[in-house]
Amino acid sequence: MVYISVSMYVEAKPIIDYYNLKKDVDERYYQVFKSDNMRLIITGVGKVNCAAATSHLLAKIPPDDGDIVANIGICGAKDGFQIGAPYLINKIKDASTGKDYYPDILLKHDFKECSIETFDKPLSSPELLEEDLCDMESSGFYVSASKYVEQHRIFLIKVVSDRVGIDTVSKDDVLKLIQNNVEKIDAFIRNAEDFAKVDSGFFKREEIELMEKIFSSLKLTKSLREILYKACLHYKVRTGNDILFLENIGLSDVNNKRERKKLFDLIISSLERNDWRI
């Protein structure tokens, strides 16, 4: 199943049309459109609305292993970004709380990646924007979705609609921007589905949670996360054993960058030599 969160109907319409989604007439609280393998909810603007609607969508029919959750929509950008360009989000900053969130992007894809900052109201001055892009939903979506699925099954795809303080955008502009990218979005979704299905077949939930704990504790970059993920995958294929022995690696004892690098190297070497002793 693919779960999609979209803030406005005008953003959702090209997706609804492309997948031939039908309105869920039994849904009382939100506009939900569905097919056998997809459910799309229109959340309303703002991170609170987005968080509430995303929770509603995922709680009503909880995701299984191998399902993915995506937030799709337009965003503002700093000057220099191309209008109409799609991006996959690899970092989210909440402007009001100062908290940062990092989606685990483990699959290969064709999108460019960049960061986004979520504000409580429309941004008028580019000087206030610390990250590459801006919107009003991403942090709310991510926090909510993270309660239902692992971080590597959560994706945010944003299409640049305007440069902050420079451009204005109409509903018709928004419609065309999503329409022009819907095939690229579909290709990514299919790729993400395939990745999630393979992933769910190889790793137990406890193993995925352990990998994400290691990612976070060691503050691994995207490339190092991919290296660790592949090492775990190869270990399982080679040995037929799970990776839960890595629970004993002593993450709480790591206090600086040098120690994190040393522990990362130890984990990789242990997986490569099939050694359960750490």
C-alpha positions in Angstrom: 0.0 0.0 0.0 1.1 3.5 -0.8 -0.1 6.3 1.6 0.1 9.8 0.3 -0.4 13.1 2.2 -1.2 16.3 0.2 -2.1 19.6 1.7 -4.4 21.0 -1.1 -6.8 19.5 -3.6 -5.1 21.4 -6.5 -1.9 19.6 -5.7 -3.7 16.2 -5.4 -5.8 16.4 -8.5 -3.0 15.4 -11.0 -2.2 12.4 -8.7 -5.8 11.5 -8.3 -6.3 11.6 -12.1 -3.1 9.7 -12.9 -3.9 6.8 -10.6 -7.6 7.0 -11.2 -8.3 7.2 -7.5 -11.9 7.2 -6.3 -13.3 9.3 -3.4 -13.9 7.3 -0.2 -17.5 8.1 0.4 -17.4 6.5 3.8 -14.8 8.9 5.1 -16.4 11.5 7.3 -13.6 13.8 8.4 -11.3 14.3 5.4 -11.2 14.1 1.7 -9.7 10.7 1.0 -9.2 9.1 -2.5 -8.2 5.5 -2.9 -7.5 2.5 -5.1 -6.7 -1.1 -4.2 -3.0 -0.1 -3.5 -3.1 3.6 -2.7 -4.8 5.9 -0.2 -4.4 9.7 -0.6 -5.6 12.3 2.0 -6.0 16.0 1.6 -4.7 17.4 4.9 -5.2 21.2 4.7 -2.5 23.7 5.0 -0.1 23.8 8.0 2.0 21.3 10.0 -0.7 20.7 12.6 -3.4 19.9 10.0 -0.9 17.8 8.1 0.1 15.8 11.2 -3.5 15.2 12.3 -4.6 14.1 8.9 -1.6 11.9 8.3 -2.2 10.2 11.7 -5.9 9.7 10.8 -4.9 8.1 7.5 -2.4 5.7 8.9 -4.4 4.8 12.0 -7.5 3.9 10.1 -5.7 1.3 8.0 -2.3 0.7 9.6 0.6 0.2 7.2 2.1 -3.3 6.8 5.8 -4.1 6.4 6.6 -3.1 2.8 4.2 -0.2 2.7 5.4 3.4 2.1 4.2 6.8 3.1 4.8 9.9 1.0 4.2 13.6 1.3 3.9 15.3 -2.1 3.4 19.0 -2.8 4.8 22.4 -3.8 7.3 24.5 -1.9 9.1 27.8 -1.9 12.9 28.0 -2.5 15.9 30.3 -2.3 16.8 32.2 -5.4 18.7 30.0 -7.8 16.4 27.0 -7.7 14.5 26.1 -10.9 10.8 26.6 -10.8 9.1 23.2 -11.5 12.1 21.1 -10.4 11.2 18.2 -8.1 13.4 17.3 -5.0 13.5 14.5 -2.6 13.9 15.8 1.0 16.9 14.5 3.0 16.6 17.0 5.9 13.7 18.8 7.6 14.0 21.7 9.9 11.1 23.0 12.0 11.6 26.8 12.1 9.5 27.3 15.3 11.1 24.5 17.4 14.6 24.4 15.8 14.4 20.6 15.6 16.0 18.8 12.7 14.8 15.5 11.2 16.6 13.3 8.7 14.7 10.8 6.5 16.7 7.7 5.9 17.0 7.5 2.1 18.6 4.2 1.4 17.3 3.4 -2.1 18.8 4.6 -5.3 16.7 7.2 -7.2 16.9 9.9 -9.9 15.8 12.9 -7.9 18.1 15.6 -6.6 18.1 15.8 -2.8 17.9 18.9 -0.6 16.7 20.2 2.7 13.5 21.9 3.6 12.4 24.2 6.4 8.8 24.2 7.8 7.3 27.5 8.9 4.1 28.2 10.7 3.0 30.9 8.2 3.9 31.8 4.6 7.5 33.1 4.3 8.0 36.5 2.7 11.7 37.2 3.3 14.4 34.8 2.0 16.7 36.0 4.7 14.7 34.0 7.2 15.2 30.7 5.3 18.1 28.6 6.6 17.6 25.5 4.4 17.2 25.1 0.6 13.4 25.0 0.4 10.4 26.0 2.6 6.8 24.9 3.2 4.3 24.7 6.0 3.7 20.9 6.3 6.9 18.7 6.2 7.9 18.6 9.8 4.3 17.8 10.9 4.0 15.1 8.3 7.3 13.5 9.2 6.8 13.4 12.9 3.3 11.9 12.5 4.4 9.3 9.8 7.4 8.2 12.0 4.9 6.9 14.6 3.6 4.3 12.1 6.4 3.3 9.8 10.2 3.2 9.9 12.1 6.3 8.7 13.4 4.7 5.6 9.8 4.1 4.3 8.9 7.8 4.6 9.5 10.1 1.6 8.9 13.7 0.9 8.8 14.9 -2.7 8.6 18.7 -3.2 8.2 20.6 -6.5 9.5 24.2 -6.4 6.6 26.6 -7.2 8.2 30.0 -6.3 11.3 31.7 -5.1 10.7 33.3 -1.7 10.1 37.0 -2.0 10.3 37.0 -5.8 7.6 34.9 -7.5 3.8 34.6 -7.1 2.0 31.4 -7.9 -1.7 30.7 -8.9 -3.8 27.6 -8.5 -3.4 26.9 -12.2 0.4 27.1 -11.8 0.3 24.6 -9.0 -1.8 22.2 -11.0 0.6 22.3 -13.9 3.7 22.0 -11.8 2.4 18.7 -10.3 1.1 17.5 -13.6 4.5 18.0 -15.3 6.2 15.9 -12.6 3.6 13.2 -12.0 5.3 10.6 -14.2 8.6 11.2 -12.3 6.8 10.9 -9.0 5.2 7.6 -10.2 8.6 6.2 -11.2 9.9 7.0 -7.8 6.9 5.5 -6.0 7.2 2.3 -7.9 10.9 2.1 -7.1 10.3 2.8 -3.4 7.6 0.1 -3.3 9.9 -2.4 -4.8 12.7 -1.4 -2.4 10.3 -1.6 0.6 9.0 -5.1 -0.4 12.5 -6.5 -0.8 13.5 -4.8 2.5 10.5 -6.2 4.4 11.4 -9.7 3.1 14.9 -9.6 4.4 14.7 -7.6 7.7 12.5 -8.1 10.7 11.1 -5.0 12.3 13.5 -5.3 15.2 16.4 -5.3 12.8 15.2 -2.2 10.9 14.7 -0.4 14.2 18.2 -1.4 15.3 19.7 -0.1 12.0 17.9 3.2 12.4 19.2 3.5 16.0 22.7 3.0 14.8 22.2 5.5 12.0 21.1 8.1 14.5 23.5 7.4 17.3 26.6 7.4 15.0 25.3 10.4 13.1 26.0 8.6 9.8 25.9 10.5 6.5 23.8 9.2 3.6 26.7 7.3 2.0 27.7 5.7 5.3 24.1 4.6 6.0 24.1 3.0 2.6 27.3 1.2 3.3 26.0 -0.1 6.7 22.6 -1.1 5.1 24.4 -3.1 2.4 26.7 -4.7 4.9 23.8 -5.9 6.9 22.0 -7.2 3.8 25.0 -9.1 2.6 25.6 -10.6 6.1 22.0 -11.9 6.2 22.2 -13.3 2.7 25.6 -15.0 3.4 24.8 -16.4 6.8 21.1 -16.7 7.1 21.3 -15.1 10.5 19.8 -11.9 11.8 21.8 -8.8 12.8 20.4 -8.4 16.3 23.8 -9.3 17.8 24.7 -5.7 16.9 22.5 -4.7 19.9 25.6 -5.3 22.0 27.9 -2.7 20.3 27.7 -0.2 23.1 26.2 2.9 21.4 25.9 4.7 24.7 29.7 4.7 25.1 30.3 6.8 22.0 31.0 10.4 22.8 32.8 12.0 19.9 33.4 11.8 16.1 36.5 9.7 16.5 34.8 7.1 18.6 31.8 7.0 16.2 34.1 6.3 13.3 35.9 3.6 15.2 32.7 1.9 16.2 31.3 2.2 12.6 34.5 0.4 11.3 34.1 -2.3 13.9 30.5 -2.9 12.9 31.4 -3.2 9.2 34.3 -5.5 9.9 32.2 -7.7 12.2 29.6 -8.1 9.5 32.1 -8.8 6.8 34.0 -11.6 8.8 30.7 -13.2 10.1 31.9 -12.6 13.6 29.1 -12.4 16.2 31.5 -11.2 18.9 31.7 -7.4 19.4 
